Amino acid sequence: MARGDGANERIDAIDILRGMALFGVLMVNLLSEFRVSIFQQFLPPDPGTGRWDGLVETLVRAGFEMKAFAVFSLLFGLGLAVQFERLARTGRPRYWLARRLAVLLVFGLVHLLLVWNGDILTEYALGGLLLLPLLAAPVWALAVAAACMFALYVYIGMVPVGIPWPQAAWFQQHVALANQVYATGSYAEIHRFSIDELANLLPLHVFIFPRTLALFLLGALAWRTGIARKPDQHRPLLAAVAVAGIAGGAALSTLEAAAGMGQTLLATGYAATVLLLAQRRMLHVFAPLGRMAFTNYIAQSLIFGYIFFGYGLGQFGRLGAAPVFLLGLGVYAAQMAASAWWLRHYRYGPLEWLWRTLMYGAVQPMRVALREKD
């Protein structure tokens, strides 16, 4: 999967990391938001949970929850920096990148309002638009801005800031109602219910948004400093980040007050580890998934919506974590095979192609030329 020159190899490393992070995103979304209500996590553990189900829930929570999305956020910020640099040759990088983010915002809103209210694309597009003015700023300014956003994230988590949050009794009632509506409702009924849920989901997004912005900035910083651009030239630094991130993050994650920063450090350590190992051939199977992450992310929503919601198979609230984990493995493996096949014939995933076409206002080439296949 590695392509000839160093520039393409570094992109392969980023695609590998994105493809691996997609597995964590899939599992967290599947177990915590499609299988059951997202608000289930705020209720006491179910004493009737089987041993294997409990083990899977613990492993996914410890290994992926918050970390996979943090890696995705790092990569999104890195991608913004890459696009800004490449679009500089047009003389209007902010204009074209704003168009790119505006198209993503439309995709995100369609996904959020019509498919699934757990969407992250809308938040990413809005965050990217907010950070546009900083993409040409000096490296030190990116670092200061990232530190300020992390500080705000910690502050919101430690100090009451007036963000409304439901009472405990509400969670019990809402989860019971969600189990009924999502499992048995028609598309129209589920759509109305999911729209009504947005007001209660908003505090979660307000809380996490500063961390998302901080990770965008950290990702842009990784590109601008050359760490992600030429990982082979920064192996000692990446090794130090990997060890410190994983060890420090694991330690902080055990402390309730510092768990958010611990998860962020773990994600950074994971990312550094993958960049260190990205030249290994066995990891290149993840690159096609990363190149088609947008298409695969939306496809997961459609697949799991059909399996769990009432307009499909109606399995919401009815399956344990262990069998659902196996389902996730199957979907991920199928997407891995489908992505590899697709990219042997086409330059982009279907939604990646549509995104580029709408951004540039002109139909982009899709099929791979014969010389590119060779």
C-alpha positions as CSV (number, residue, x, y, z in Angstrom):
1,M,0.0,0.0,0.0
2,A,3.0,2.3,0.5
3,R,3.5,4.6,-2.5
4,G,6.8,5.6,-4.0
5,D,8.0,8.9,-2.5
6,G,8.4,10.0,1.1
7,A,5.4,12.5,0.9
8,N,3.0,9.7,0.0
9,E,4.5,7.3,2.6
10,R,3.8,9.8,5.4
11,I,0.2,10.1,4.2
12,D,-0.1,6.3,4.3
13,A,1.1,6.5,7.9
14,I,-1.7,8.9,8.7
15,D,-4.3,6.8,6.7
16,I,-3.2,3.8,8.7
17,L,-3.7,5.7,12.0
18,R,-7.1,6.9,10.8
19,G,-8.2,3.4,9.7
20,M,-7.2,2.0,13.1
21,A,-8.9,4.8,15.0
22,L,-12.1,4.0,13.0
23,F,-12.2,0.6,14.7
24,G,-12.4,2.3,18.1
25,V,-15.0,4.8,16.9
26,L,-17.1,2.0,15.5
27,M,-17.0,0.0,18.7
28,V,-17.8,2.9,21.0
29,N,-20.7,4.1,18.8
30,L,-22.0,0.5,18.4
31,L,-21.9,-0.5,22.1
32,S,-22.8,2.8,23.7
33,E,-25.2,4.5,21.2
34,F,-26.7,2.1,18.7
35,R,-27.1,-0.9,21.0
36,V,-28.5,1.1,23.9
37,S,-29.3,4.8,24.7
38,I,-26.3,7.1,25.0
39,F,-27.8,8.0,28.4
40,Q,-27.5,4.4,29.7
41,Q,-24.0,5.2,30.8
42,F,-25.3,7.6,33.5
43,L,-27.4,4.8,35.2
44,P,-26.0,2.3,37.7
45,P,-24.6,-0.9,36.1
46,D,-27.2,-3.5,35.4
47,P,-26.7,-6.4,37.9
48,G,-28.0,-8.8,35.3
49,T,-25.2,-8.2,32.9
50,G,-23.4,-11.4,31.9
51,R,-19.7,-12.0,32.5
52,W,-18.7,-11.8,28.9
53,D,-20.9,-8.8,28.3
54,G,-19.4,-7.0,31.3
55,L,-15.9,-7.9,30.2
56,V,-16.5,-6.5,26.7
57,E,-18.0,-3.3,28.1
58,T,-15.0,-2.8,30.4
59,L,-12.5,-3.4,27.6
60,V,-14.2,-1.0,25.1
61,R,-14.5,1.6,27.8
62,A,-10.9,1.3,28.9
63,G,-9.4,0.9,25.5
64,F,-11.4,3.1,23.2
65,E,-14.0,5.4,24.9
66,M,-12.9,9.0,24.4
67,K,-9.5,7.9,23.1
68,A,-10.6,6.9,19.6
69,F,-12.5,10.1,19.1
70,A,-9.5,12.0,20.4
71,V,-7.2,10.4,17.8
72,F,-9.8,11.2,15.1
73,S,-9.8,14.9,16.3
74,L,-6.0,15.0,16.2
75,L,-6.1,13.7,12.6
76,F,-8.8,16.1,11.6
77,G,-6.7,19.0,12.8
78,L,-3.7,17.6,11.1
79,G,-5.8,17.2,7.9
80,L,-6.8,20.9,8.1
81,A,-3.1,21.9,8.2
82,V,-2.2,19.6,5.3
83,Q,-5.1,21.0,3.2
84,F,-4.3,24.6,4.1
85,E,-0.7,24.0,3.0
86,R,-1.7,22.4,-0.3
87,L,-4.3,25.0,-1.1
88,A,-1.8,27.8,-0.5
89,R,-0.7,27.4,-4.1
90,T,-4.2,28.6,-5.2
91,G,-3.5,31.9,-3.4
92,R,-6.8,31.6,-1.5
93,P,-6.4,28.7,1.0
94,R,-8.9,30.0,3.5
95,Y,-11.6,30.4,0.9
96,W,-11.2,26.9,-0.4
97,L,-10.8,25.4,3.0
98,A,-13.9,27.3,4.2
99,R,-15.8,25.8,1.2
100,R,-14.6,22.3,2.1
101,L,-15.7,22.8,5.7
102,A,-19.1,24.2,4.6
103,V,-19.7,21.1,2.5
104,L,-18.8,19.0,5.5
105,L,-21.2,21.0,7.6
106,V,-24.0,20.2,5.2
107,F,-23.2,16.5,5.2
108,G,-23.0,16.6,9.0
109,L,-26.4,18.3,9.4
110,V,-28.0,15.8,7.0
111,H,-26.5,12.9,9.0
112,L,-27.4,14.5,12.4
113,L,-31.0,15.4,11.5
114,L,-32.0,12.5,9.2
115,V,-29.8,9.5,10.1
116,W,-28.4,9.5,13.6
117,N,-28.2,12.1,16.3
118,G,-24.7,10.9,17.4
119,D,-23.1,12.7,14.5
120,I,-19.6,14.2,15.0
121,L,-19.2,15.8,11.5
122,T,-21.2,18.9,12.4
123,E,-19.1,19.6,15.4
124,Y,-15.9,19.0,13.4
125,A,-17.0,21.3,10.6
126,L,-17.9,24.1,13.0
127,G,-14.7,23.7,14.9
128,G,-12.7,23.7,11.7
129,L,-14.3,27.0,10.6
130,L,-13.5,28.5,14.0
131,L,-9.8,27.6,13.7
132,L,-9.4,28.8,10.1
133,P,-7.8,32.1,11.1
134,L,-5.1,30.2,13.2
135,L,-3.9,27.9,10.5
136,A,-1.3,30.4,9.2
137,A,-0.3,31.5,12.7
138,P,3.2,30.8,14.1
139,V,3.8,27.4,15.7
140,W,4.0,29.1,19.1
141,A,0.6,30.6,18.7
142,L,-0.9,27.2,17.9
143,A,0.7,25.8,21.0
144,V,-0.6,28.6,23.2
145,A,-4.1,28.3,21.7
146,A,-4.1,24.5,22.3
147,A,-3.0,24.9,25.9
148,C,-5.8,27.5,26.5
149,M,-8.4,25.1,25.0
150,F,-7.2,22.3,27.2
151,A,-7.3,24.5,30.2
152,L,-10.9,25.5,29.4
153,Y,-11.8,21.8,29.1
154,V,-10.3,21.0,32.5
155,Y,-12.0,24.1,34.0
156,I,-15.4,23.1,32.7
157,G,-15.0,19.7,34.1
158,M,-14.0,20.9,37.6
159,V,-16.1,24.0,38.2
160,P,-19.9,24.4,37.8
161,V,-20.4,26.7,34.8
162,G,-24.2,26.6,34.5
163,I,-24.5,24.0,31.8
164,P,-28.0,22.4,32.4
165,W,-28.0,18.7,33.1
166,P,-30.9,16.4,33.8
167,Q,-31.7,14.9,37.2
168,A,-31.0,11.2,37.9
169,A,-34.7,10.3,37.7
170,W,-34.9,11.7,34.1
171,F,-32.2,9.3,32.9
172,Q,-34.2,6.3,34.2
173,Q,-37.4,7.4,32.5
174,H,-35.7,8.5,29.3
175,V,-33.7,5.3,28.8
176,A,-36.9,3.2,29.3
177,L,-38.7,5.3,26.7
178,A,-35.7,5.2,24.3
179,N,-35.7,1.4,24.5
180,Q,-39.3,1.4,23.4
181,V,-39.2,4.1,20.7
182,Y,-35.9,3.1,19.0
183,A,-36.7,-0.7,19.1
184,T,-40.3,-0.5,17.8
185,G,-40.9,3.0,16.3
186,S,-41.3,3.9,12.7
187,Y,-38.8,6.1,11.0
188,A,-41.0,9.1,11.6
189,E,-41.4,8.3,15.3
190,I,-37.7,7.6,15.8
191,H,-36.8,10.8,13.9
192,R,-39.0,12.9,16.2
193,F,-37.6,11.3,19.3
194,S,-34.0,11.7,18.1
195,I,-34.5,15.4,17.4
196,D,-36.1,15.9,20.8
197,E,-33.0,14.3,22.3
198,L,-30.7,16.9,20.8
199,A,-31.4,19.4,23.6
200,N,-30.3,16.9,26.2
201,L,-27.2,15.9,24.1
202,L,-26.1,19.6,23.8
203,P,-24.4,19.7,27.3
204,L,-22.2,16.8,26.3
205,H,-21.1,18.6,23.2
206,V,-20.5,21.9,25.1
207,F,-18.4,20.1,27.6
208,I,-16.2,18.2,25.0
209,F,-15.9,21.0,22.4
210,P,-12.9,22.8,24.0
211,R,-11.0,19.5,24.0
212,T,-12.0,18.9,20.4
213,L,-10.6,22.3,19.4
214,A,-7.4,21.7,21.5
215,L,-6.9,18.4,19.7
216,F,-7.4,20.0,16.3
217,L,-4.7,22.5,17.2
218,L,-2.4,19.8,18.4
219,G,-2.9,17.9,15.2
220,A,-2.1,21.0,13.2
221,L,0.9,21.5,15.4
222,A,2.1,18.0,14.7
223,W,2.1,18.7,11.0
224,R,3.6,22.2,11.1
225,T,6.5,21.1,13.3
226,G,7.3,18.2,10.9
227,I,6.6,15.4,13.5
228,A,3.8,13.9,11.4
229,R,5.2,15.2,8.1
230,K,8.4,13.2,8.5
231,P,8.0,10.7,11.4
232,D,11.2,8.9,10.5
233,Q,13.2,12.0,11.4
234,H,11.5,12.3,14.8
235,R,11.5,8.7,16.0
236,P,13.1,9.5,19.4
237,L,10.5,12.2,20.1
238,L,7.7,9.9,18.9
239,A,9.0,7.1,21.2
240,A,9.1,9.5,24.1
241,V,5.5,10.8,23.4
242,A,4.3,7.2,23.1
243,V,5.8,6.1,26.4
244,A,4.8,9.2,28.3
245,G,1.4,9.4,26.7
246,I,0.4,5.8,27.5
247,A,2.0,5.6,30.9
248,G,0.9,9.1,32.0
249,G,-2.5,8.7,30.5
250,A,-3.1,5.3,32.1
251,A,-2.2,6.8,35.5
252,L,-4.3,9.9,35.2
253,S,-7.3,7.9,33.9
254,T,-7.6,6.2,37.3
255,L,-8.2,9.7,38.9
256,E,-11.8,10.9,38.3
257,A,-10.8,14.6,38.3
258,A,-8.0,14.0,35.7
259,A,-9.7,11.3,33.6
260,G,-10.3,13.6,30.7
261,M,-6.7,14.6,30.4
262,G,-5.7,11.0,30.9
263,Q,-7.7,9.9,28.0
264,T,-6.2,12.6,25.9
265,L,-2.7,11.6,26.8
266,L,-3.5,8.0,26.0
267,A,-4.8,9.0,22.6
268,T,-1.6,10.9,21.9
269,G,0.4,8.0,23.0
270,Y,-1.6,5.6,20.8
271,A,-1.1,7.9,17.8
272,A,2.7,8.3,18.3
273,T,3.0,4.5,18.6
274,V,1.2,3.9,15.3
275,L,3.3,6.5,13.5
276,L,6.4,4.7,14.8
277,L,5.2,1.4,13.5
278,A,3.5,2.6,10.3
279,Q,6.3,1.3,8.0
280,R,5.5,-2.3,9.0
281,R,3.8,-4.0,6.1
282,M,1.1,-5.7,8.3
283,L,-0.3,-2.3,9.3
284,H,-0.9,-1.2,5.7
285,V,-4.2,-3.2,5.5
286,F,-5.7,-0.3,7.6
287,A,-4.7,2.4,5.1
288,P,-7.7,1.9,2.7
289,L,-10.1,2.2,5.7
290,G,-8.4,5.5,6.6
291,R,-8.6,6.8,3.0
292,M,-12.3,6.1,3.0
293,A,-13.0,7.0,6.6
294,F,-15.9,9.4,5.7
295,T,-17.7,6.9,3.6
296,N,-17.1,4.1,6.1
297,Y,-18.3,6.3,9.0
298,I,-21.6,7.1,7.3
299,A,-22.0,3.5,6.1
300,Q,-21.7,2.4,9.7
301,S,-24.6,4.7,10.8
302,L,-26.8,3.3,8.0
303,I,-25.9,-0.4,8.8
304,F,-26.3,-0.1,12.5
305,G,-29.5,2.0,12.2
306,Y,-31.1,-0.7,10.2
307,I,-30.0,-3.4,12.6
308,F,-31.0,-1.7,15.8
309,F,-33.9,0.7,15.0
310,G,-37.5,-0.1,14.6
311,Y,-37.7,0.6,10.9
312,G,-35.2,-2.3,10.4
313,L,-34.5,-5.3,12.6
314,G,-35.4,-3.5,15.9
315,Q,-32.6,-4.9,18.1
316,F,-32.2,-1.7,20.2
317,G,-31.8,-2.5,23.9
318,R,-32.1,-6.3,23.3
319,L,-28.5,-7.5,22.7
320,G,-25.6,-7.9,25.1
321,A,-22.2,-6.3,24.5
322,A,-20.4,-9.5,23.6
323,P,-22.5,-10.5,20.5
324,V,-22.6,-6.9,19.4
325,F,-18.8,-6.7,19.6
326,L,-18.6,-9.7,17.3
327,L,-21.1,-7.9,15.0
328,G,-18.8,-4.9,15.0
329,L,-15.8,-7.0,14.1
330,G,-17.7,-8.4,11.2
331,V,-18.7,-5.0,9.8
332,Y,-15.2,-3.6,10.3
333,A,-13.6,-6.6,8.4
334,A,-16.2,-6.2,5.6
335,Q,-15.4,-2.5,5.3
336,M,-11.7,-3.3,5.3
337,A,-12.1,-5.7,2.3
338,A,-14.6,-3.4,0.5
339,S,-12.3,-0.3,0.9
340,A,-9.3,-2.2,-0.4
341,W,-11.3,-3.4,-3.4
342,W,-12.8,0.0,-4.1
343,L,-9.5,1.9,-4.1
344,R,-8.0,-0.5,-6.6
345,H,-10.5,0.8,-9.1
346,Y,-11.3,4.4,-7.9
347,R,-9.2,7.3,-6.5
348,Y,-11.6,8.2,-3.7
349,G,-14.4,6.7,-1.6
350,P,-17.9,7.6,-2.9
351,L,-18.5,10.3,-0.3
352,E,-14.9,11.6,-0.4
353,W,-15.4,12.0,-4.2
354,L,-18.7,13.9,-3.7
355,W,-17.1,16.1,-1.0
356,R,-14.3,17.1,-3.4
357,T,-16.7,17.6,-6.3
358,L,-19.0,19.9,-4.2
359,M,-16.0,21.7,-2.7
360,Y,-14.5,22.6,-6.1
361,G,-17.8,23.0,-7.9
362,A,-16.6,20.6,-10.7
363,V,-16.8,16.9,-11.2
364,Q,-13.5,15.3,-10.0
365,P,-11.9,12.3,-11.8
366,M,-12.9,9.1,-10.1
367,R,-11.5,6.0,-11.8
368,V,-7.9,5.0,-11.4
369,A,-5.9,5.3,-14.6
370,L,-4.2,2.2,-15.9
371,R,-0.7,3.6,-15.2
372,E,-1.8,4.4,-11.6
373,K,-2.8,0.7,-11.1
374,D,0.7,-0.3,-12.3
